[in-house]
Amino acid sequence: HCVAQLFAIQEELEQFKAAGAKVVAVSSDSSEHTAEKFREYGRFDFDVVADVDSTVAAQWSCYRPAEGTREEDRKHGTF
């Protein structure tokens, strides 16, 4: 669902720009993996940055590491 949403944002990118918004996608994938997918499917006209250690995701309450018997909790977020 994340990639489908990114393609939908790409289609509406001019509306985001007209509203004064800058679109940045934050991915848990490595830069190398993202580059591979860009070669396969094409690039977006906005930045896609790597957050492989989930620091940014945790700051935006989209990630909680495993602790004790609780499993890792990774959520999808759009802000």
C-alpha positions in Angstrom: 0.0 0.0 0.0 2.9 2.4 0.6 4.1 2.4 -3.0 0.6 2.8 -4.3 0.2 5.8 -2.1 3.5 7.3 -3.3 2.4 6.9 -6.9 -0.9 8.7 -6.0 1.0 11.5 -4.3 3.2 11.7 -7.4 0.1 12.2 -9.5 -1.0 15.1 -7.3 2.4 16.6 -6.7 1.6 19.9 -8.4 -1.3 20.4 -6.0 1.0 19.9 -3.0 3.5 22.3 -4.5 0.8 24.9 -5.2 -0.3 24.6 -1.5 3.3 25.4 -0.5 4.0 21.8 0.8 7.2 19.9 0.2 6.7 16.1 -0.1 9.3 13.9 1.5 8.8 10.1 1.8 10.6 8.3 4.7 11.3 4.7 4.0 12.5 1.9 6.3 14.3 0.4 3.2 17.9 1.1 2.6 19.0 3.6 0.0 20.3 0.7 -2.1 17.0 -1.1 -2.0 15.1 2.1 -2.9 17.5 2.8 -5.8 16.9 -0.8 -7.1 13.1 -0.2 -7.0 13.6 3.2 -8.8 15.4 1.3 -11.6 12.6 -1.2 -11.8 9.6 1.2 -11.5 10.8 4.7 -12.1 11.6 7.6 -9.7 9.3 10.0 -7.9 9.7 13.8 -8.3 10.1 14.2 -4.5 12.8 13.0 -2.1 12.7 9.5 -0.6 15.0 9.2 2.4 16.1 6.1 4.3 15.3 5.6 7.9 16.7 2.1 8.3 17.1 2.4 12.1 13.5 3.8 12.4 14.6 6.9 14.3 12.3 9.2 12.4 9.4 6.7 12.4 9.7 6.5 16.2 9.7 10.3 16.6 6.4 10.4 14.6 4.9 7.5 16.7 5.0 5.1 13.7 7.4 2.7 15.2 7.9 1.0 18.5 10.7 -1.6 19.0 10.1 -5.0 20.4 10.4 -5.1 24.2 10.0 -8.1 26.5 7.2 -10.2 25.0 5.8 -7.3 22.9 6.6 -7.6 19.2 8.0 -4.8 17.1 5.2 -2.4 16.0 5.7 -0.6 12.6 2.9 1.5 11.3 2.3 3.4 8.1 1.9 7.2 8.5 1.1 10.1 6.3 1.5 13.6 7.7 
